[in-house]
Amino acid sequence: MKTIRNMFLLGVLVTVPAMGMAQTPAAKPAVAPAAKSAASTQPAAKSTVDKAPVSHATKGVVKSVDAKSLVITTSGAKGKDLTFVLDSTTVKTGTPAVGATVEVRYKTEAKQNIATAVSVSEAKKK
């Protein structure tokens, strides 16, 4: 009887940890040795991948305009002047003139606002 009890306890002691290991989640796939060694030689730093520039939009009244730049005054209590660089890729809908209301889509690069699209709003009919 002692032998049967000891065998039963031994079986339980072996089976319970084995069942616990069977329940662990699958491990992440291993990195290829060549890629792993290359990754380990580089210091952990910020990603150097270029992110696409974020596009912004604003609306305001044209203060000045020429072939290379556009300055608008935004509406609101704290109306401020914003300067935009116009280039060959800027899409213009209508002709921006001083005093016209425009909507500008732009991206910021090197602390400059680069206009990607300028749309002139039609004057409200009275």
Secondary structure as UniProt FT lines:
FT   HELIX           2..22
FT   HELIX           33..41
FT   STRAND          55..65
FT   STRAND          69..74
FT   TURN            77..78
FT   STRAND          81..85
FT   TURN            88..89
FT   STRAND          91..93
FT   TURN            98..99
FT   STRAND          101..109
FT   TURN            110..111
FT   STRAND          112..120
//
